Amino acid sequence: MPEKQTSFQPLTPAVYHILLALSDGEKHGYAIMKDVEAQTGGRVKMGPGTLYGSVKRMIAANLIEEAAERPDSELDNERRRYYRLSGLGRRVVAAETQRLMQAVRVARQKHVIVCS
């Protein structure tokens, strides 16, 4: 039986941001860290321990996978590992985003946040 996306919710911030970073294509670890920093305006700076610990668990949970094909070795460091979203990972990040959007809608209704 396929894994339900909701069984992963709520995602930790690290896992959510890694999934978002990979949503537009394959990346190696350092590129994921830089993407997370950029997408959060520098508020989240992910270190290697957090990144690679999360990546290991995400691979085991089938949320991401290591990419088999690699860039030309003359254009890239052969030690880098590239990661991409699995189909399940794409569904999980979409479900988590929907969950967060619902929370924001409730916060607006309760006047906790005001959007201009």
C-alpha positions in Angstrom: 0.0 0.0 0.0 1.5 3.4 -0.9 2.5 5.8 1.9 0.0 8.5 2.6 1.4 12.0 2.3 -0.3 13.1 5.6 1.7 10.5 7.6 4.7 12.8 7.1 3.0 15.9 8.4 4.0 18.2 9.9 7.4 18.3 8.2 10.3 19.7 10.1 11.5 23.0 8.7 14.7 21.4 7.5 12.9 18.7 5.6 10.4 21.2 4.1 13.1 23.5 2.9 15.1 20.7 1.4 12.1 19.5 -0.5 11.4 23.0 -1.7 15.0 23.4 -2.8 14.8 20.2 -4.8 11.4 21.0 -6.3 12.9 22.8 -9.3 15.6 20.2 -10.1 18.5 18.1 -8.9 21.0 19.7 -6.6 24.1 18.7 -4.6 24.4 19.4 -0.9 26.1 22.7 -1.0 23.6 24.0 -3.6 20.7 22.8 -1.4 22.2 24.7 1.6 22.5 27.9 -0.5 19.0 27.5 -1.9 17.5 27.2 1.6 19.4 30.3 2.7 18.1 32.2 -0.3 14.5 31.0 0.0 14.4 32.1 3.6 16.1 35.5 3.1 19.0 34.2 5.2 16.9 33.4 8.2 17.6 29.7 7.9 21.2 28.6 7.5 21.5 24.9 7.3 24.8 23.3 8.3 26.2 20.1 6.9 25.1 18.0 9.9 21.5 19.1 9.6 21.5 18.7 5.8 23.1 15.3 5.5 21.3 13.9 8.5 18.0 15.0 7.0 19.0 13.8 3.5 19.8 10.3 4.9 16.4 10.1 6.6 14.6 11.4 3.5 16.2 8.9 1.2 15.2 6.1 3.7 11.6 7.5 3.6 11.7 7.6 -0.2 11.1 11.4 -0.3 14.2 12.0 -2.3 16.7 9.9 -4.2 20.3 10.1 -5.3 20.5 11.0 -8.9 22.2 8.4 -11.1 23.4 10.7 -13.8 26.0 13.2 -13.1 27.3 16.4 -14.8 30.5 16.1 -16.9 33.4 15.6 -14.5 35.2 18.5 -16.0 32.4 20.8 -15.0 31.8 19.3 -11.5 33.5 17.7 -8.6 33.2 13.9 -8.8 32.7 13.6 -5.0 29.4 15.5 -5.1 26.2 13.6 -4.8 23.1 15.0 -6.5 19.6 14.6 -5.1 16.2 14.9 -6.6 12.6 14.6 -5.4 10.8 11.3 -5.7 7.2 11.2 -6.8 6.3 10.7 -3.1 8.5 13.7 -2.1 6.7 15.9 -4.6 3.3 14.9 -3.2 4.5 15.4 0.4 5.8 18.9 -0.2 2.6 19.8 -2.0 0.5 18.5 0.9 2.6 20.2 3.5 2.3 23.5 1.5 -1.4 23.1 1.5 -1.4 22.5 5.2 0.6 25.6 5.8 -1.6 27.7 3.6 -4.6 26.6 5.6 -2.9 27.6 8.8 -2.2 31.1 7.3 -5.9 31.4 6.2 -6.9 30.7 9.8 -4.4 33.2 11.2 -5.8 35.8 8.8 -9.4 35.1 9.9 -8.3 35.5 13.5 -6.5 38.7 12.7 -3.2 37.3 13.9 -1.6 38.5 10.7 -2.6 41.3 8.4 -1.6 41.1 4.7 -1.5 44.2 2.7 
